[in-house]
């Protein structure tokens, strides 16, 4: 499902009116109708329900007037609070405001919230729309407190205080139970914490033209279960382990052997036919004990407990066997290992999934990605991505989608960014995960994700599709575990046992 940035939403509005001749009055009237219809569906069983509507300036306030006018005509008891002087209401908003006036509706013009508030069954937030950024004006905060009190709150287009691009929220943001968004969901409504402030999102068709292909900027979408069904095809009846996908894993070091185990087992649990995992020689007994369903290759390490440059030839000699190389989890930050990784990624001619310590050679050296000869996916968390682009985590977090856009201009691979929620970007496109929860923020969870993505690539799935499938299934496994055992109680190895149950939904 497509989602729009702030500028894309604005461009679509202009496109509808200027290129397709759709009057703004029609769009606003349709928006009011969708809001009113949703209110009716929620309050249809209540006799003479009381509804409060708080209208700001601009089109968002106009949507509130349009909804109020329609609800009044259908017998609802409406009170509208207008946070501006009557003389400042303009354009299409004025048209619907005047309809409310003509019907002798209760309209209170005030910037100051009344001390005594009527008991409303539902309130509509029509204060600020998708153009908002920064912090809310102090005079708005008492109104938002009102909207957040114990009743149903519906936001028009987007909750007041949610940034439509970044998902950041202002101090005093509206926490809506329902959001009726016009046309397409906005990107910031899919990213936390904005996502959690939207409640149930309903996309309202108000007559926008279906001309998304002409909009400038990254084409973002929200990945959902139906998308996975088209990616994971049923297994061939005659398949066998040699054609089901072969994954080579370079991971782990002293104190972090679990990373190699999780990556290897996740690859197998996701359908790979065979996995070979390299191990430092001094740690080989641990690898052999843990990875019983996979094969292992011992690499002389001089007793150091980590991979060294002398292992290069051994690693390269196995590349002809595999379909994909998963590299990075738990390798550590030893200089010799970082040098090894740099040389490996520059010489590999098979697809790769590069994660965690495998990204160290690229820190503040993103041009190194240009030396990679094959398709690849990187799976950084926010801190790792910040080191790659050479900016502080705080500055990247301030506008993560913009940071991705800037970086992807020259990036030749696929980015799977572990965020809230995770997202995938490639070329001029991107997708945001629709599921997942904070319980996935546990040690080793990313190692499982790396193994899953590598497994899907080994099975012949394109890198960007493998990244999307891995991200979604990983998140869904986390959601199922959260219900059965809690978010706090989840550990990475629990995901290994849940992957198969999730994939089963898409095999028929």
Steps between C-alpha positions, in 0.01 A plus 500: 500500500648834393574770760583864430746752634387845606605658171343220295169546679510872427593439136213254458256758634627757250501244219135414565390862479734642235553210258179304548263788565363358826381794712641524850144536626420152364807346664423665832135400482599141432742511795221623724274221374759232584551639849128527557437146378762364741348694788160353417644149496642554848206679661204362310353331808516811721189720518579861408879471543697813584805577289764769546710612204816709546591682178826670419582707196550365151358192333515285812259735673290501184469120520365550852238752384398268214460204736312711754257632236417148384466356849271785605276431199476138616380587848822506698552757775807696382713765668783651296793680663679726253850602607512822294316817424201452272642756258816293444322189368558478124471288186320167500496501880289815493245328272434225754528734796225714349282192445529434873408861574203485263367196685528690828749252642681562826837656411723644771785726384775493757870433536457423870347173603185545710540392861181299492476238230176333397490123522572383148461147370762566236738780397649577162853637474516735200765737632816438296558282196792346316695826473589502869859475624687603813315568824142605572417852609434525871142621449417172323607274785185544716286410197703187441459405865125523436525279192702243692249466784290189553286485185538396137722732298515503120775692321443644156782391264769477772503556877600853595865497603615205285762580236377355170856424382692378802242367744639730769240639738478833672461550871126472557418300187146376439461130581221404262287187519433528127661694216315559173784577262420653164605289203812320615663448838784742572851365560523643851186309595686172440807592709518513878401679709258656252356161413388439859319836512282425197289220643307315230579651162236512228595613150228721354451520124403863453550514124874547458627387159698176501810675365757403759759415236550869418574601859860592570700329773537147627204270436428369850260218576380308803584131476224264609425130502361494148834623368678204657263254336625613159866474605502154660394248241410141598791257499546286192392142558835373372724742691800377699764652725747575221254721314315643799773757563851493645604760755857572606531671841797701628407596853596474866807538717598436861207602720268529200472149362124527548485745210631234261254245639199731467588608147562144384188354656282787376618425147401136540168581669416732210537226242865484394599148400857517630711732716875508549630714786862604539644488850827616659696181569527558875121526521418219259372255767235756599386549141489124444293449813249777433453482121410133468272538196762695308859440396802686635845588366782564744727799430844517672496797741827466697289451811360853480133409489422711196547495124827630358625606159666161450147353469435685173596215265295244696192721485537582131549133412145423618324773302443283195291269720257757635213711367545779755742614770374629836779698665541699818302390806724476805832532312632760744702816441851355471708678235601173335135394469393837360775476238389146415139611455601789276699268273225238491217738404713656225569160342174309543300437182194356676214689665568609857317601816729727702410565864642624828880474516506428128414868454806629685717544189232733362484736798550849359623327185177442304684511167623148581152376408578599141771231493254217561450291186175325593150575624491559874286599797623686806306476827620778735326630808484877548842525665672298230329694224608826663862386497476403135363841395734685737236685701389479862219262584300795629520694175407193297209420731364854460397416144583139423310487168692806377830344611410188304415702190831684513696180550319292240584748224838324455442169678504198265343244731192438711467660844304318771503746788409367842281782628157541661370332296766369261506612140657404169628741234639432154544722195208747507268283708448411863266309728418514868412195708143496624574274797758434771535605864762619754562142612711455186753742650690213659854374446523265202171602339688670216715189449183300442382759247832477314468124468142527379578752227803297387286188485238663279768630263652150484157369398506724194305800628618847390694691764239771562219243515705279732560799727128579506402140570762462772398826665128418501528137613749597770256763626202267486688231691575762764135602521387141542756442773398820677146365530606160625788594731517885528727752335741515792536124523600454135855393409650456155500121504122507553474651152669194350215280616235745378626565147359178362154568642491840329630371166235224506235766439653579161586153366158397376 
